[in-house]
């Protein structure tokens, strides 16, 4: 089996490799056994599963066959992942930013739907340039100028996943605290809140606020993003960390965070009352 070597594997390539490994292990095959039935060597199998090598759609289907996979939808999605060659807009930042930034943008771009909850900051795809600059200016230690500018540019381009034709649905559940923290000062926050109201007018975007009066709720100490994959087995949860994002894929983890989001959305204000709250906050600034 011939494979094309790749450097700097993307999150998408790594996920494809991980799914192929799951299929192999589910079939009860060791890497040596898989190499034997696929007429290749063990190193190729391990490199492919690590996302370090490209793999054609035909090879993906052949591996799925030998791994006894009968999920046709999953096989076709994995095959399409193997066929992807066009680089996304985020690739221009590959040597400038930590890989996590690129992985999040890539995940948002390919998701069928997104559900986000945030407690202290405005969701990344909603942030204005002034708001993003104020956030990154607060970093300790101070960011080098080139990386600072790259982070700002990358942050404000993340909205492209939502604006493009056929973009994912996006449900943002934002705590009132995030709507009131004066990042960059009153003028910047007022501009940011106006931008959220504008974004909420898009048909694929829903914004709802959790008011202070809601009190405690499951998951109240954690901001996270739930991304729906092309098939359910490719769903992902990204936990919001200070420096390195954590991506979760297991059924138990996905179920836990899905239930937390359900509860948050049950206690959140309606879209109409959320708009009223945002306008009220703007008037107070």
N, C-alpha and C positions, 0 to 999 in steps of 0.2 A: 504494500500500500504506500503510494507516494504522497507526501505531504509537503506543503510549502512552508518553509520556516518563517516565523514572524517574531519581531522583537516588540517589547513593551505591549503585552497582551491587554486588550481592553476588557472591561467588565463583562461585556457581551460575549467575548471569546472565552473568558474564564467560566462563565455560566454555562455555555455550550459544553465545554469540557467536563464540568461538574455533573451535568445531566447525563452525559455519555458514561461517566464513571458510575453513576447511580444505576443506570440500565445494566451495565456490565455486572456490578455487584448483585443486582437483583436477579440476574440470571445465574448467579453462583459461579461465575468465571473469575479466575485469577488473571492478572495481566499476561502471564505466560500462556495460559489457555486461550485467552482472547487473541493474542498475537498468532497463535498457531492456526486458529480457524480463519483468521483474516489474512493469512499468508504475509505477515510482517514480523517485526521484532518488538520486544517488550518496551524498548526505549521510545519507539514511535507511539505506542499506546499511552505511556505515562506522559509524554510531552503533549500529546493531543488533549489528554484529560486535564492538563495544567493550563491549556489555552496558549501554549507556546508555538503551536503549529496550526496552520490553516487546514481545513478539511473540506472537500467538495461535498455538495448535496448528495451525490451518488454514494459516496463513502459513508455519509451519515446514515443513509437508508440501509446500506449493506450492514453496517454495525448494528443498527436497530433490529434487523432481521436475525442476525446471529445471536443477538441478546434477547430474542423471543419477545420483543416489544410489539404489542397489538394495538396500541393507542395511535391511530392514524393521524389525528389532529396534532398530537405532540411530535410525531415523526416529521410531519411537514413543517412545523414551526422550527424544529431543530435543523432541518435541511435548509430552510431559508436563512437561518443564522449562519450556516456554513457558507452560503452563497454571498453574504454581504461583503462588498468590497469598497463601497463609497464611504469616505470618512465624513463624520459628522462635524458640525461647526466647532464643537468643543476640542477637536484634535489640534487646533492651532495653539492651544494652551498647554499641550502635553509637556513641553520642557520648561514651562514657566510656573505651573501650579502643582500642588500635591495631587496624586492620582485620584483621591477621593472626590475632588471637585469635578473631574471629568466623568467619573463613574456615576455620580448623581445626575448630571446632565444627560448622560446616555440612557440611564434608566427612565428618566422622565420622558425622553423622546420616544422610546419604543413602547411605553406603557399604553394599555387600552384605557385605563382609568387611574386616577390618583386621589387619595384621601390623605389630607395633611391635618395634623393638629399641632399648634405651636402656642407656647405659653409666654415667652418673653420677647420674641421678635416677630416681625412681619415675615410671612413665607417668602423664601428667596425669589420665586418667579414674579412676585408682586412688588418687589422693592424698586424704588426710584433710585436714580444715580446718587442723588444727594444723601438719601437714607443709607445706601450701601457704603458710601464714602465715610459717613459718620461712624458706622459700625466698625469698619476696618481700621479707621484712625484710632480706635480705642484698644487695638491689639497691643499686648505686652509680650515680648519686646516689640518695638516698632518695626513694621514690615519694610523691607527694602523697597525703594520707589518702584522698580520695575514689577515686582510681584504685587505691590499694592495696586498699581494701575491694572494689572492683569486680573486680579481678583474682582475689582469693580466691574471691569468690562465683561468678565464671565458671568458675574451675578446678574447684571441687567439684561444679558442675552438669554437667560434661562426661560424668559417668557415666550421665546420662539416656539417651544414645544406646545404651548397652549394656543398660540395665535395661528399656527399653520392649518391648512385645510385637513380635515380628518384628525385633528389633534385630540388628545385624551380629554375625557371629562375630568373636572377638578373640583373636589369638595374640600374647601378650606374651613376648618373649625378653629377660630382664633380666640384666645382668652382675652378678656377685656384689658388685662394688664398690658398685653402686647400692643393694644390700640392706644394706650395712654402714656407709655414710657416715651419721654421726649428725646428720642434719639436725634441728635443734631440740632435740637432746639425746637421751639414752637412752630416756626415757619416751615421747617423741613417736615415735621410731623403732619402739619396741616396739608401740605402738598402730598404727602404719602397717603393720608387717609382719603383725599380726593381721588387719588390714583386707584385705590382699592375699590371705591364706588364705581369708577369707570370700568375696571376689569370685571366687576360683578355683573355688568350689563351684557357680557358675552354669553352666548347660549350654553356653552360647555362649562361655565364656571359658576359655582355656588359658594357664597361666603356667608357663614353664620358665626355668631359670637357667643362665647360662654360668659355670662355676666358674673361679676363678683358675688352676686346674691346666690349663685348656684352652689356655693360652698365647695366641700370636698367631693371628688369623683374619682373613679378608677383611672389610673394613668395620669393623675394631675401633676406628677413630678417629672414627666417625660414628654418632650416633643418628638414626633416621629412622622414618617411618610410611609403610606401603604401604596405600593404600585401593583396594579393588576397586569399580569403578563398576558401574552397572546392566548395562552391556555392556563387554567388554574394552577397547574403544577409549577408554573414559572412566576407565580406571585412572589413579591419581595417586600420586606419591611426594612426601612433604613432608619436607624436610631440616630438622633441628632447628638453628636458629641462635639467637644470643644475643638479637637484637632483631627482625629481620625474617625470617620463614620463607620458604623457597624451595620452589616447587611445580614438579615436573617431570612432563612428559606424553609425551615422545617414546618411540618403541618401543625405541630403543637404551638410553635411560636406565632405562626400566621393566625391561627384561631384566636389566640390570646389577644393580639393587638386588634384584630377585627372586632372582637367583642367590646374592647375598650372604646373603639371608635363609635360603635353602635350606641354605647351609653353616653358618650360625649355629645353625639348628635341628638340624642333624646332630650338632653337638658339644655341644649343651645337655643338661643333665640331664633325665631323664624327669620327668613331672609328680609322681610319687611321691617321687623323690629330691629334687626341688625343694622340696616341702613339708617334707621332713626337714631340708634345709639351712636353710630359713627358721626352723623351730622351733629348730634348733641355735643360730642367731644370736640368737634371742629369749632363749634361756636364758643366753647369754653377756652380755646387757645388764644 
